[in-house]
Amino acid sequence: MLRHALLLLALASCVLGARLPMRRLVHSGKWLGAAGGRIVGGQDAVPGQFPYQVSLQYVTWEFTLIECTGSLITPMRVLTAGHCCGATNTAVAGVVDLDGCEEAKQESKVLDQIYHPDFPVGYYGIYANDIAVFTLETAFTLNEYVQTIPLATAGSIPTVNSSAVGSAWGSSPDNLQWVELSIIDYETCRQLVDDLGVIGENFVVDTMVCTVPITDGVGLCSGDSGGPLVQDGALIGIAQWSNVESGKGGVPSGFNRVSAFIDFINAHI
């Protein structure tokens, strides 16, 4: 119950622009069709623009919950955030409108969820090693609308002030959104988090990559968990945390840096 209360509070603050501590991009836990957090100031994607994008959902005969976002790295493996492990049982690919009837839509059951051994799964908060590989029951068929995405080179560090693209549905089934973000360095990210008056110890570590909006009014929000950060056609980050004022200039968002986890990923694909 407490976790749900925190989630609802975070979603409300995102809409209202209230000031709250930094938070993890919690999975949405919202009814399919209900309003909720999503990329702030994003642009609508078109079919086939992000063919590696996967929606991770909890589906029953009664309802569908949008849990997280992920990236297809093999026809049977999805890379996402470790805090997305749990209820997800279905992966959806090939669409930009989750509430629509696009012919390119493909679905598969989630067979297994493997989170990093050093990630404290089940704890609420922002932690290092927040990464997981989901195995699908059946492989997706690769085509114009469903494709895998290459991983960043092991150990590589994104260039400061370079741009990258983030994309997610958030907790809303409306059209997939994308936004262009600017990379900042580790030390600057830690300082910005300190300047925001984060509660507790600074959680930014060097296995994260941080971004800030290129223009005010764009950024990540609740429900964007596990979403990809892509640069030059490669997956460089997995959405992990943001601030309720993430659409404002100088306010960072954090991603797990994919290049720091290549050994873990390769061991489970």
C-alpha positions as CSV (number, residue, x, y, z in Angstrom):
1,M,0.0,0.0,0.0
2,L,2.8,2.4,0.9
3,R,4.5,1.7,-2.5
4,H,1.3,2.5,-4.3
5,A,0.9,5.7,-2.3
6,L,4.4,6.8,-3.2
7,L,3.7,6.1,-6.9
8,L,0.4,8.0,-6.9
9,L,2.2,11.0,-5.2
10,A,5.0,10.9,-7.8
11,L,2.5,10.9,-10.7
12,A,0.5,13.7,-9.2
13,S,3.5,15.9,-8.6
14,C,4.7,15.4,-12.1
15,V,1.4,16.7,-13.4
16,L,1.2,19.6,-11.0
17,G,4.9,20.5,-11.0
18,A,5.2,20.2,-7.2
19,R,8.7,19.9,-5.6
20,L,9.5,16.4,-4.4
21,P,12.8,14.5,-3.8
22,M,14.5,12.7,-6.7
23,R,12.7,9.4,-7.5
24,R,13.1,6.2,-9.4
25,L,11.1,6.0,-12.6
26,V,8.7,3.6,-11.0
27,H,6.7,1.3,-13.3
28,S,3.3,2.8,-14.0
29,G,0.9,0.4,-12.4
30,K,-1.8,2.3,-14.2
31,W,-4.9,0.9,-16.0
32,L,-4.5,0.7,-19.7
33,G,-6.5,3.8,-20.8
34,A,-5.9,5.8,-17.7
35,A,-3.9,9.0,-17.6
36,G,-0.5,9.0,-16.0
37,G,3.1,10.1,-16.2
38,R,5.0,10.1,-19.5
39,I,7.8,11.9,-21.4
40,V,7.4,15.6,-20.8
41,G,7.2,17.6,-24.0
42,G,7.9,14.7,-26.2
43,Q,7.0,14.2,-29.9
44,D,4.8,11.5,-31.3
45,A,6.7,8.6,-32.9
46,V,5.5,7.1,-36.2
47,P,5.3,3.4,-37.0
48,G,8.7,1.8,-37.5
49,Q,10.6,4.8,-36.1
50,F,11.6,2.9,-33.0
51,P,11.3,-0.8,-34.0
52,Y,13.3,-2.0,-31.0
53,Q,10.8,-0.5,-28.5
54,V,8.9,-3.0,-26.4
55,S,6.0,-2.4,-23.9
56,L,6.2,-4.6,-20.8
57,Q,2.7,-5.3,-19.4
58,Y,0.8,-7.3,-16.9
59,V,-2.2,-8.9,-18.7
60,T,-5.1,-10.8,-17.3
61,W,-8.5,-11.7,-18.7
62,E,-9.9,-8.7,-16.9
63,F,-7.4,-5.9,-17.4
64,T,-4.0,-4.8,-18.8
65,L,-1.5,-2.8,-16.8
66,I,1.4,-1.0,-18.5
67,E,4.4,-1.8,-16.3
68,C,7.6,-0.7,-18.1
69,T,9.4,-0.2,-21.4
70,G,12.3,-2.2,-22.7
71,S,14.5,-2.7,-25.8
72,L,14.6,-5.8,-28.0
73,I,18.3,-6.9,-28.1
74,T,17.6,-10.4,-29.6
75,P,14.4,-11.8,-31.0
76,M,13.8,-13.4,-27.6
77,R,15.5,-11.0,-25.1
78,V,14.4,-7.6,-23.8
79,L,16.7,-5.3,-21.9
80,T,15.0,-3.2,-19.2
81,A,15.4,-1.8,-15.7
82,G,15.9,-4.2,-12.7
83,H,13.1,-2.5,-10.8
84,C,10.7,-3.6,-13.6
85,C,11.0,-7.2,-12.4
86,G,7.9,-8.5,-10.9
87,A,4.4,-8.7,-12.3
88,T,5.2,-8.3,-16.0
89,N,4.0,-11.3,-18.0
90,T,3.6,-10.0,-21.6
91,A,5.8,-8.1,-24.1
92,V,4.3,-6.1,-27.0
93,A,6.3,-4.9,-30.0
94,G,5.7,-3.4,-33.4
95,V,3.3,-0.6,-32.4
96,V,3.4,3.0,-31.4
97,D,-0.2,3.2,-30.2
98,L,-0.8,0.6,-27.5
99,D,-4.5,1.2,-27.5
100,G,-4.8,0.9,-31.3
101,C,-5.2,-2.0,-33.7
102,E,-2.0,-1.8,-35.7
103,E,-1.5,-4.9,-37.9
104,A,2.3,-4.9,-37.1
105,K,1.6,-5.6,-33.4
106,Q,3.3,-8.7,-31.9
107,E,2.9,-10.2,-28.5
108,S,4.9,-12.8,-26.5
109,K,4.6,-14.1,-22.9
110,V,7.6,-13.3,-20.6
111,L,9.2,-16.5,-19.6
112,D,11.9,-15.4,-17.3
113,Q,13.2,-12.2,-15.6
114,I,16.9,-12.0,-14.7
115,Y,18.0,-9.0,-12.8
116,H,21.6,-8.0,-12.0
117,P,22.9,-10.0,-8.9
118,D,24.0,-6.8,-7.2
119,F,20.6,-5.0,-7.6
120,P,18.4,-5.1,-4.4
121,V,15.2,-6.1,-6.2
122,G,12.1,-5.4,-4.2
123,Y,13.5,-2.3,-2.4
124,Y,12.0,1.1,-3.1
125,G,14.7,3.6,-4.0
126,I,17.5,4.4,-6.5
127,Y,20.3,1.9,-6.6
128,A,23.2,1.0,-8.9
129,N,23.0,-2.1,-11.2
130,D,19.3,-1.5,-12.0
131,I,19.2,-3.6,-15.1
132,A,17.5,-6.8,-16.2
133,V,17.2,-9.2,-19.1
134,F,13.7,-10.6,-19.8
135,T,13.4,-13.8,-21.8
136,L,10.4,-14.3,-24.0
137,E,8.4,-17.5,-24.5
138,T,8.3,-17.1,-28.3
139,A,10.7,-15.1,-30.5
140,F,9.4,-11.9,-32.2
141,T,9.4,-12.0,-36.0
142,L,11.8,-9.3,-37.2
143,N,10.5,-7.0,-39.9
144,E,10.1,-3.3,-40.7
145,Y,8.3,-2.6,-37.4
146,V,10.1,-5.0,-35.1
147,Q,14.0,-5.0,-34.9
148,T,16.7,-5.6,-32.4
149,I,19.1,-2.8,-31.4
150,P,22.9,-3.1,-31.1
151,L,24.4,-2.5,-27.7
152,A,27.0,0.2,-26.9
153,T,30.6,-0.9,-27.0
154,A,31.8,-2.3,-23.7
155,G,33.4,0.4,-21.5
156,S,32.5,3.2,-23.8
157,I,31.5,6.6,-22.3
158,P,29.1,8.8,-24.1
159,T,30.6,12.1,-25.2
160,V,29.7,15.1,-23.0
161,N,27.3,17.6,-24.7
162,S,26.4,15.0,-27.4
163,S,22.7,14.4,-28.0
164,A,20.8,11.1,-27.6
165,V,17.2,10.1,-28.0
166,G,14.9,8.7,-25.3
167,S,11.5,7.2,-26.0
168,A,8.7,5.6,-24.0
169,W,4.9,5.3,-23.6
170,G,5.0,6.2,-19.9
171,S,1.9,5.0,-18.1
172,S,-0.4,6.1,-20.9
173,P,-1.3,3.9,-23.9
174,D,-1.4,6.9,-26.2
175,N,1.2,7.3,-28.9
176,L,4.8,6.4,-28.2
177,Q,6.8,9.6,-27.4
178,W,10.4,10.6,-28.0
179,V,12.7,13.4,-26.9
180,E,16.2,14.6,-27.6
181,L,18.4,14.9,-24.6
182,S,22.0,16.2,-23.9
183,I,24.6,14.0,-22.2
184,I,26.4,15.5,-19.1
185,D,29.4,14.1,-17.3
186,Y,29.3,12.2,-14.1
187,E,30.7,14.9,-11.8
188,T,28.2,17.5,-13.2
189,C,25.4,15.1,-12.6
190,R,26.3,14.5,-9.0
191,Q,26.6,18.2,-8.4
192,L,23.2,18.9,-10.0
193,V,21.6,16.2,-7.8
194,D,23.2,17.8,-4.7
195,D,22.0,21.2,-5.8
196,L,18.4,19.8,-6.0
197,G,18.6,19.0,-2.3
198,V,18.2,15.2,-2.7
199,I,17.3,13.4,0.5
200,G,20.0,11.1,1.7
201,E,23.3,10.1,0.1
202,N,24.0,11.1,-3.5
203,F,23.0,8.0,-5.5
204,V,24.7,8.9,-8.8
205,V,27.5,6.4,-9.7
206,D,29.8,6.0,-12.7
207,T,27.7,3.1,-14.1
208,M,25.0,5.7,-14.9
209,V,24.7,8.1,-17.8
210,C,23.0,11.4,-17.1
211,T,21.1,13.7,-19.4
212,V,19.5,17.2,-19.3
213,P,16.9,18.7,-21.6
214,I,18.3,20.4,-24.7
215,T,15.4,22.8,-24.4
216,D,13.1,23.5,-21.4
217,G,9.9,21.6,-21.2
218,V,11.1,18.1,-22.3
219,G,12.3,15.2,-20.2
220,L,11.4,11.9,-18.6
221,C,8.6,11.3,-16.1
222,S,7.0,8.5,-14.1
223,G,6.2,5.4,-16.2
224,D,9.2,5.7,-18.5
225,S,11.2,3.1,-16.6
226,G,13.4,0.8,-18.7
227,G,13.0,3.0,-21.7
228,P,16.0,3.2,-24.2
229,L,18.5,6.0,-24.6
230,V,19.9,5.7,-28.1
231,Q,22.9,7.3,-29.8
232,D,24.2,6.7,-33.3
233,G,22.0,3.6,-33.6
234,A,23.2,1.9,-30.4
235,L,21.5,1.4,-27.0
236,I,23.6,3.4,-24.5
237,G,21.2,3.8,-21.6
238,I,18.2,2.3,-19.8
239,A,15.9,4.8,-18.1
240,Q,16.1,4.6,-14.3
241,W,15.4,7.9,-12.4
242,S,14.3,11.5,-12.8
243,N,13.1,14.5,-10.9
244,V,9.6,15.9,-10.8
245,E,10.9,18.9,-12.6
246,S,12.7,16.9,-15.3
247,G,11.4,19.1,-18.1
248,K,13.4,22.1,-16.8
249,G,16.8,23.0,-18.0
250,G,19.6,21.8,-15.7
251,V,17.5,19.1,-14.0
252,P,19.0,15.7,-14.8
253,S,17.6,12.3,-15.6
254,G,19.5,9.1,-15.1
255,F,20.0,6.0,-17.1
256,N,21.9,2.8,-16.5
257,R,24.9,3.0,-18.7
258,V,24.7,-0.1,-21.0
259,S,28.4,-0.2,-21.7
260,A,29.1,-1.0,-18.0
261,F,27.0,-4.1,-18.1
262,I,27.9,-5.9,-21.3
263,D,29.3,-9.0,-19.5
264,F,26.1,-9.4,-17.5
265,I,23.9,-8.9,-20.7
266,N,26.0,-11.3,-22.8
267,A,25.7,-14.0,-20.1
268,H,21.9,-14.0,-20.4
269,I,21.3,-13.8,-24.1
